[in-house]
Amino acid sequence: MAQYQWTDSQGRRVFSDSPPPPDARNVQEQAFKTSAPAPQIPAANASAASAAAGAASAPSPAPGVDKALEEKKKQAEAAEAAKKKAEEQKIAAQRAENCRRALNNKATLEAGVPIKRMNAKGEVEYLNDTQRAAETKRTQDAVRENCN
């Protein structure tokens, strides 16, 4: 008995015990060997066994299939966890840098020294009291957001 796995024309992964169509991609075939014959059921228990067999919707997988699938699942979960951890570390590093910059800006604003910057025309201008207050509020918000 063989089990097939392939990707169909719509990109969906398909599992079947029938061979794939000719347009299938990434075809994998797994052959299963039965190591022991099916147990014989005494006549007295035959009706109960046939009722139980009819209740099962799918045949039980062959030995080894579950282990391979579980191993692939564990590997996928580990890769996803590593990717998530790397993303969290990247975000933490960005927040640390934003915090450092916000604290530097806050210290400069609190020092009371005149602050100059370039306007849209490329001319140097100094912050007036209203602009300084707005910049101080923006910097405090940045500190609150990134330095916790």
C-alpha positions in Angstrom: 0.0 0.0 0.0 1.3 3.5 -0.8 0.4 7.0 0.3 0.9 10.0 -1.9 1.4 13.7 -1.1 1.6 16.5 -3.7 0.7 20.1 -4.5 -2.2 20.5 -6.9 -2.6 23.2 -9.6 -4.2 25.6 -7.1 -1.2 25.3 -4.8 -3.1 23.2 -2.2 -1.3 20.3 -0.5 -3.1 16.9 -1.1 -2.7 13.6 0.7 -4.2 10.4 -0.8 -3.7 6.7 -1.3 -4.4 7.1 -5.0 -1.6 8.2 -7.4 -1.5 12.0 -8.2 -2.7 13.5 -11.5 0.0 14.3 -14.1 -0.1 18.0 -13.4 0.8 17.5 -9.7 4.0 19.1 -8.3 6.3 18.1 -5.4 5.0 14.5 -5.5 6.1 12.3 -2.6 5.3 8.6 -2.2 5.5 6.6 1.0 5.2 2.8 0.9 3.9 1.0 3.9 4.6 -2.5 4.8 2.4 -4.5 7.2 4.5 -6.4 9.7 1.8 -8.6 11.0 -1.4 -10.1 9.6 -4.7 -8.7 10.7 -6.0 -10.5 13.9 -8.7 -13.1 13.5 -11.9 -12.2 15.4 -13.8 -15.0 17.0 -17.4 -15.5 15.8 -18.9 -14.4 19.1 -17.2 -11.0 18.9 -17.5 -10.5 15.2 -20.7 -8.4 15.3 -19.3 -6.1 18.0 -16.0 -5.8 16.1 -17.7 -5.0 12.8 -19.9 -2.4 14.5 -16.7 -0.8 16.0 -15.0 -0.9 12.6 -17.9 0.7 10.9 -17.8 3.5 13.5 -14.3 4.5 12.7 -14.3 7.1 9.9 -10.7 6.7 8.8 -8.2 3.8 9.0 -5.5 4.1 11.5 -2.2 5.3 10.1 0.7 2.9 9.6 3.4 2.8 12.2 6.1 5.5 11.7 3.9 8.0 9.9 2.8 9.8 13.0 6.4 10.1 14.2 7.6 11.6 11.0 4.6 14.1 10.9 5.1 15.0 14.5 8.9 15.6 13.9 8.1 17.9 11.0 5.5 19.7 13.1 8.0 20.1 15.9 10.6 21.5 13.5 8.1 23.9 12.0 7.1 25.1 15.4 10.7 25.5 16.5 11.4 27.5 13.3 8.4 29.7 13.9 9.4 30.2 17.6 12.9 31.2 16.5 11.6 33.6 13.9 9.2 35.2 16.5 12.1 35.5 19.0 14.3 37.2 16.4 11.5 39.6 15.5 11.0 40.4 19.2 14.7 41.0 19.7 14.8 43.3 16.7 11.8 45.3 18.0 13.5 45.5 21.5 16.7 46.8 20.0 14.7 49.5 18.0 12.9 50.5 21.2 16.2 50.7 23.1 17.6 53.0 20.4 14.5 55.1 20.3 14.6 55.4 24.1 18.3 56.5 24.0 17.5 59.2 21.4 14.4 60.4 23.3 16.3 60.7 26.6 19.1 62.7 24.8 16.5 65.0 23.3 14.8 65.4 26.6 18.1 66.3 28.3 18.8 68.9 25.6 15.3 70.5 25.9 15.5 70.6 29.7 19.0 72.2 29.6 17.4 75.4 28.3 20.0 76.0 25.6 18.8 77.6 22.3 17.8 74.9 19.8 18.2 75.5 16.1 17.1 73.5 13.1 16.7 73.9 9.4 13.4 75.0 7.9 11.9 73.9 4.6 13.9 76.6 2.8 17.2 75.3 4.2 17.5 78.3 6.5 18.5 78.0 10.2 15.9 79.0 12.7 15.6 78.8 16.5 12.7 77.2 18.3 10.4 79.7 19.9 8.6 78.9 23.2 5.6 77.3 21.5 7.7 75.1 19.3 9.9 74.2 22.3 6.8 73.2 24.4 5.5 71.1 21.5 8.9 69.4 21.0 9.1 68.8 24.8 5.7 67.1 24.8 6.6 65.0 21.8 9.8 63.9 23.4 8.1 63.0 26.7 5.6 60.9 24.8 8.5 59.1 23.0 10.2 58.5 26.4 7.0 57.1 27.8 6.4 54.8 24.8 10.0 53.5 24.4 11.6 53.5 27.8 9.3 51.3 29.8 
